[in-house]
């Protein structure tokens, strides 16, 4: 029973990673996925792959995300479908499967592939580990999992309109339709307002106190910047816009470009002054207006806490939502008593953890508009 529960936990972790990557893996789809894996062979990588692809992917855009997340969770660089022989006819597959089952002794493993649950279980455990406590091999695994992330801002209604079966009458299209029919009565043409994701602005603290988390948070920002409506800045002793550097498709090239562009790695922290600089130069002009602004910092402030508090209030008036992700929040007995954190909290809409892969997945959900867990 415990092995079954462990396998289900690993598969549920895979489903959560898919949701973090932008795949609409609803509860019904996940239930269908678990049932399909149970009917097939839960320990076989190929069967888990096809069960998930057929039940968890809703459209063509999900396939590329599914490939990335599956490779990150279950290992293997070569796609499963390239290693598999063409599927035989359904009846023949059932006959061969029954024959194989009769010859296989109970509990024997198929030598074709390693058990999928055992491959995913390590990734599931790693999701909840504090990034600061990981060894180099585990950090490399986290980097691989972070590459599959996606970040999309909460949807907002746009001024643009598109044709729709329901909604207010579109006078321009209706008149054109009347003219096309020589003035004869025609169907009323209707339209509705479109929805677009809000801009997301990430402010990543790269000061000395955040050095154990800075690389993972910047890789999270790199994955987030693939959405096209994400801006990324680093904060420490200086404010640096790194959106262009993170535009490299390869994460390692992006990190190298950021390292060359940011002059204040592992320095001090002047959150209030840098937040004021951001608002004066970019935020007030429109970048933060109506956006979702995410501060990724432990809140240690070497400057004036009152300045940070006033600039946070200014930011809160401009932004749609202000989210603060603090890696220290998950530590036992933590309380936001640091002067900078205490001054900022009254202007924060959501205060979340940021210490682990699972915490970053929950942060992505809060940015999309989900309630804080």
QUIQUIHU-V641856 format. One record per backbone hydrogen bond with DSSP energy under -1.0 kcal/mol. CO is the residue of the C=O (numbers start at 1). NH is the residue of the N-H. Records with the same first field share a line. If there is no record, write none. Layout:
# QUIQUIHU-V641856
CO=NH / NH
This chain:
# QUIQUIHU-V641856
1=5
2=6
3=7
4=8
5=9
6=10
7=11
8=12
9=13
10=14
11=15
12=16
13=17
14=18
15=19
16=20
17=21
18=23
19=22
20=150
23=25
24=26
26=30
27=31
28=32
29=33
30=34
31=35
32=36
33=37
34=38
35=39
36=40
41=44
44=48
45=49
46=50
47=51
48=52
49=53
50=54
51=55
52=56
59=62
60=63
62=66
63=67
64=68
65=69
66=70
67=71
68=72
69=73
70=74
71=75
79=82
80=83
89=93
90=94
91=95
92=96
93=97
94=98
95=99
96=100
97=101
98=102
99=103
100=104
105=108
115=119
116=120
117=121
120=124
121=125
122=126
123=127
125=128
126=129
127=358
130=133
131=134
135=139
136=140
137=141
138=142
139=143
140=144
141=145
142=146
143=147
145=148
146=149
154=198
156=196
160=194
162=192
168=191
170=174
171=175
172=176
173=177
174=178
175=179
176=180
177=181
178=183
179=182
181=184
189=170
190=164
192=162
194=158
196=156
199=292
200=231
201=294
202=233
203=296
204=235
206=266
207=210
208=211
210=213 / 214
213=217
214=218
215=219
216=220
217=221
218=222
219=223
220=224
221=225
224=227
225=228
229=200
231=202
232=242
233=204
234=240
235=206
236=270
240=234
242=246
244=247
250=254
251=255
252=256
253=257
254=258
255=259
256=260
257=261
258=262
264=267
267=208
269=302
270=274
271=275
272=276
273=277
274=278
275=279
276=280
277=281
278=282 / 283
279=284
282=287
283=286
288=291
291=320 / 321
292=201
293=323
294=203
295=325
296=205
304=308
305=309
306=310
307=311
308=312
309=313
310=314
311=315
312=316
313=317
314=318
315=319
318=290
321=293
322=349 / 350
323=295
324=352
325=297
326=329
328=331
331=334
335=337
338=342
339=343
340=344
341=345
344=347
345=348
350=324
352=326
355=131
356=360
357=361
358=362
359=363
360=364
361=365
362=366
363=367
364=368
365=370
367=154
